[in-house]
């Protein structure tokens, strides 16, 4: 250690401290600055790597954002399609199976959802398979759109027939506000005995407008002992409708009417204990449940609600 830091002076017989040469001092200064600069650069690099993004990271982040947006949009479209198909399923069952007495060539509800678990996949895995899945899901949505269009086209071909099929409620009952007595076995209010109720009763105010539920020709517009003032419309295609206990008639026998025409007004005539409209749908000379013929008037939710309301009361209003 002494040989490195001190040097013997023969004149003074002492050890003098070594002095660094000017070049050595310059080298040490430069070395120190280089080391410091390297350390600072390392610190800055580490700090900026947590704050700033590389072009590759930025590109990947943008791709993820695009994929997420596309995925969310497809999930929304899928939910909308499922809702439409559920509504179509109900209307399909009512219109084509029960009314047209026919089956569709294919059942659109049998399209299997192969991607039901897709929305539960974690983001990283979703990114890895996103392109193929998006393409497949788009293809399936196109199939659903085509099936929906096919059903609409089929409905259009049946349009002429549909005009002559009862398809709306006989009074304006959009909010389902009128008390109902439904089709089937009921207790007769007058005789207090079980009877078969051939139609549906609306407990509406006297004077409420009554509408024709399909195009047709008025077969009868007169007074009957039990039904009071009544109208019977022949719609063709084996369908007839009856409107009873009316207060005033707005049509005459032999007159042609269209769906939505005001044909009469609610009353309390005939065997009736309170103002109401008795409405029947007759197919092949047999009374059928009118609730099943409100498919142009009600959403699926309203259909189930009115069906429930019609079944609650155990008494008829006739």
Residue, then its C-alpha position, 0 to 999 in steps of 0.5 A: x500500500x505504501x509503495x502505491x501512495x508514497x515515494x522515498x525522498x533521499x534528500x529529505x530522507x522522508x516519504x513524500x505523498x505521490x502526486x497524480x499526473x495531469x493525464x491520470x486526473x483527466x482519465x479518472x474524471x472522464x471515467x467517473x463521468x462515463x460511469x455516472x452517465x451510464x448509471x443515469x441512462x439505466x435509471x432513465x430507461x427503467x423509469x421510462x419503460x414503465x411510463x412510455x410505450x414502445x411502438x410494438x406495445x402501442x400497436x398491440x394495445x390498439x389491436x386489443x382495443x379494436x378486438x374488445x370493441x368488435x367483441x362487445x358489439x357482436x355480443x350485443x348483436x347476438x343478444x338482439x338476435x336471440x330476442x328476435x328469434x324468441x319472439x319469432x318462435x312464439x309467433x311462428x308457433x301461433x301463426x303457422x302451426x295453430x292458425x295455418x295448420x302448417x309447419x315451417x320447412x326448417x326450425x330456426x330455433x334449432x341453430x346451436x349457439x357454439x359460442x355460448x362460453x365465448x364471453x367468459x374467456x379471459x382477455x389474453x385467450x380471447x385475443x389469441x383466438x379472436x379473429x377466427x371466432x369473430x369470423x365464425x360468429x359473423x357467419x352465424x349471425x348472417x344465417x340468423x338474418x337470412x332465416x329471419x328474412x325467410x320467415x318474413x317472406x313466408x309471412x308476406x306470401x300468406x298476407x292475403x290469407x292473414x287479412x281474413x284471419x282474426x289477429x287483433x283484440x276487438x276493443x282498444x286494450x293496449x295497456x290490458x286495462x280491462x278485466x277479462x273472463x276467458x275461454x273455457x269452463x266458467x261459473x254462470x253469474x245468473x244460474x251459479x252453475x258451471x258452463x262452457x264459455x265459448x269466448x272472452x269477455x271484456x268488462x268495458x264501459x258502455x259505448x266503448x268502440x268495437x273493432x272488426x278483427x279481420x276483413x270479411x262480410x257481415x253475416x248477421x247484425x241483429x238482436x238475439x235472445x241471449x246475446x242481445x245486439x250481436x254481429x257475426x262476421x264471415x271472414x272466409x277460410x273457415x273463420x267467423x267472429x261474434x261480437x255480443x251484448x252491444x249497445x249500438x250497431x254500426x254495420x248491416x248484414x251483407x256489408x264488407x268490413x276491414x280489420x280495424x273498422x268500428x262495427x259497434x259499441x259495447x253495451x249491456x243487452x241480452x243476458x248480461x249483468x254488466x256492460x261488457x263485450x263478448x267476443x268469439x272466434x269460430x274456426x270450422x264451426x267450432x269455438x276456439x280460444x280468442x287469446x291465441x288470435x291476438x298475435x298482431x296486437x301483442x308482444x310475447x310478454x303481453x300475450x302471456x299477461x293477457x292469457x294469465x288475466x283471462x284465466x284468473x276469474x272463474x265467472x263469466x260476465x254473460 
